[in-house]
Every structure is written in C-alpha cells, then in structure tokens.
Amino acid sequence: MNKREFVIHDLLSKIYQNHYPDWKLPTERELAKQYNVSRYTIHESIKKLKYMGLVKVVQGSGIFIGKNIQTSPLIYNSLTENPYSNIKSKVIELQKQPATPEDQQIFGITSSDEVWVYQRLRIVNYQTMQLELSRLPVILFPILTHTDAEHSIQSYVKKHKYTISHYLNTYEAIALNKEQAMLLQQKRKSPAMKISSRGILNNGIIFEISEIVAIDYKCTYLTAFNNEHHKRRNL
C-alpha cells in the first residue's frame, strides 16, 4: 500500500469511527503534517474521497464529511473511486431477444415478452477494466438506444421515472476465458472478479440483471457485525 492509499484508508477508518464529531476534516496542511507526507499526496487523497462522495471541499471553509455516508455498506470500488468524466463505455452488442425461461422467472414476464441484451466495455482512464453483459425487460423500457447503453444505466432508469432501491450482488473469483481475455486485452486465464447483479426498484420489481467481469478489481465495504449470525455459526 503506497502513501496515498494509506492516507485514504486511514481517513476512511477515522470517518467511520466518528473521529471527527464536527463532520469536518483537518486542513490539508495539518493532514500533511499528521501523516508526514507531501501536500500533494494529501490533495490527491482528498480528491479521491471527494469522487467517492464522502467529502465536500468548500473553498475558504474546509473539507466537510457527507452526512449520508452510512446509507450504503459499499464505500467505494474500482469504478466509483473515479469521476464519471474518467469512465467511458463502448457498446459491442445491443439487441432484443425473446425472454428465456430464466428471464421470465427473474423479471416476472411471459414467453411472449422480450428483453434488451447489451454488452459493453467499461474503460477507466483509457484502460479497459470491465466487461458487462446486461439484460433489461422491454416491458419496462420500450426503447433502449446505443447512446443510452453507452451512458449511465442508473440515469436511464431514473429518466423513465423509476426509483432504484438497491442491488443484490454476488462476487466470484474467476480466470478469464479466451473471449473475455481478448476483449479485456489480458492473457487467457488471468485472474478476474465476476460480479452477478440484480437491480431492484422500490416497488420490488427487478429492472436489470447483469454480469460484470472486472480486472484489477477492489472494493471497500463497511460491514456491521451480526451477533445473531455469529451465534448460529457456533452451534
């Protein structure tokens, strides 16, 4: 872990420890002295925390901690630590397909319904980092364009006046197959993370299922200790 990563992780820890009861971080100068690093290292660390939505820098007033940081257990991952301006998508497939039996079960649709299927590459700072394959029910989204698939799907869903509630994610370590390696510009059998996800609206309807294959993936979670679960495992 380099100096900047250490500063970010330590500040995250202190934020969630309520180390700053006034919801304000020390100045960059004070932090540089505290961590014995350069002002530049502190500046870049704060910039990362800002991209994650954890702090807000107010010129002339200071660095303030967001009041809604406890709303999600996921603090950040390889994509959310970057601003949207640094993330690009390249769509390599977009088509309508008849709903499969699995689609019907997940989306609550019938065999006469269709689903949108799109595949895209996620490019961060000019490096291909993720391969995403997603399915959305046409009954919820009658029109899905190439441009829609190139941009934020969350924004696309909100544009249709739906409210996203949460995501159910499953993480699995895999080795890249030949096709995945070619698209991600990696060697076959290179390690990667597969993230299977279901997006759920506030009315309980699933609006999207996706499978993401990510390289150099990392994420930071805040996990509450479940005492009852701990007791059951010790039975």
N, C-alpha and C positions, 0 to 999 in steps of 0.2 A: 504494500500500500504506500503510494507516494504521499508527499506532504499535503497536497491539496485534498486528496481522498481522505486522509486522516482528519483534516480540519472539518470537511463536510460531515463525516460520520460522527465526529465528536460533538459538533454543533447540533446535529440531528438528535443525538442522545440527550444532550442538555435541554433541548427544546421540549422533548417528550418527558423529561424528568421534572418539568416546570422549574428549571433552574433560573429562568428569567420571569419572575412573577409580574413584572410590569409590561410584559409582552414586547420587550424591546431589547435588541442585541447591543453589545458594546460597539463603539465606533471601530472602523477598520484599523485605525492606528492602535487602539487598545487591544484588538484581537491579534494584530501582528506581533505586538509585544508579548501577549499572553502565550502564543503558540511558537514564538521565536522563529517566525517566518517573514518573508517579504510582504509589503503591502499588496504587491501584485498577486501573490498567492491567495491572500485574503479576499481581494477583489474578485478573483475568478471563482473562489469558493462561494461567495455571496451571490454571484451571478447564477451559479448552478442552483442554489436554494431558491432564488427568485424564479427561475424557469420551472422549478418543481411546484411553484405556487405556495411555498411555505413562508416566504418573507416578502415584504414590500419595502422598497427603498424610496424614501421621501427626501428629496434634495433639501438640505438645510435642517432637516428634522431628525433623521436617523433611519435605522433599519428595524422595521416592525414585523413581529411574528403574526401570521394569519390566524384569525380566531376560529377557523373551521378545520384545523389540522386533524382533529380527532374523528372526522366523519368517515374516513376510509382507512382500512388496515394497510393498504398498499401506499407506501410513502412515495416511492418512485421506482421506475425501471429504466431499461436502456433507451427507450423512446421518450418517456415523459421527462427525463432529465435534460432533454433538448428542446429548444423553442420550435414551434411549428415551421418557422421560416427555414430551419435546417433540415426538415424532413420532406422528402418528395416521394411520390408513388408513381410507379409505372405499371399500367394495366396491361396484362398479357393475355387475358381471356375475359370475355363478358358475353353471356348468352342466357336465354331462357331454356329451362328444361322441364319436362314433366316431373311432378313430385314423386319421389321414390317412397316406398313404404316407411323408411326411416324419417323422411321429411314429413310425411303425414302424421306420424306419431309425435314428432317434436313440435311441429307448428300447429297441430290440430286442424289440418286441412284434408282434402279428399284427393282421390286419384285423378280427378278431372282438373285439379289446380296445377299451377306452375310455380317454379321458384327461379329466382335470379341466381346465377352462379358466376362469380368473378374471382379471378386470381390476379394478384398484384405483387410487385416487389416494393419493399419499403427501403428507401435509400436515405441514409443519415450522413450528413457531411460528405457527400459524394461517394459513400461506401455502401454497397448493398448489404443490408443487415437482416432482413426478414423476407420470407416468402409466405404470403397469406392466401388462403383459399376460403371463400365465404359463400354462404347461401342465405337468401332472404326471400320470404314469401311474396309473390306478386300481388296477392290479395291485399297486402298492407302497402305495397309500393308498386303501383301500376307502371311507373316509368323510372328506369334507372339508366342513366347515360354514362358514357365513357368518362365524361368530366366529373360526374358525381362520384364514380368509383376511384378517381384519382385524388379526391379530397377527403376530408373527414367524414366518415360514415355517421358519427355521432351528430354532426351538424346537419347531415342529410335527414336523419331520423327526426331531429328537432324541427326541421323545416316542414315536416309533414304533421306537425302539431302533436307528436307523441312525446311522452315523458319517460326517459330511461330511468329505471330503478336501480338495477345492479347487474353484475356479470358473475357467472359461475365458471371458474377457470380450473383446468386440470393441467398440471405440469409433468412432463415426462422427458427424461434424458434419452436422446436417440443418436444414431450415427446416420449421416446424410447418405441417401441413395444416389444413384447416378444422375437422375434428373434434377434433384434438389441441389446437388453439388454444382452442376453446370449452371443453373440459374443464379445461385448464390456466389459463383466464382470461387468455389472451395474444392478441396480434394474430396473424392468419394470416401465415405466412412469417417469424415471429420466429425467431431462431437458437436451437437446442437441441442437446443431445447425445443420441444414441441408443446405448444400451448393450445389446448382444445377449450373453446369458449362458447358459452351461450349468453346472448344479451337478452335481458328480461325487462319489459315495460312495467310501469307502476300498476297496471291492471292485471299483471301476471302473465301476459302473453309473451311468448318468445319471438323476438323480431329478427334474430340473426343467429346462425351457428357458424363458427369459423375454426380453422386450424392454422396456426401460425408456426412456422419453423424459423427459429432465430439463432443466429450465431453470436458469439461473444455476449451472451445474454446475462444480465444481472438484475436483481431487484432487491429492494429493501422493504420489509414488512414490519408493522407493529402488531405483535400477536399477544392478545390477552391470555393470561394463564387460566385454564379451565380446571378448577379444582375437582368438580364432579367427574369430568372425563379422566382426570389423573387417578381418582379413586377406583373407577371402574377398571382401568387397565391393570391395577394392582390386585384385583380379585383373583 
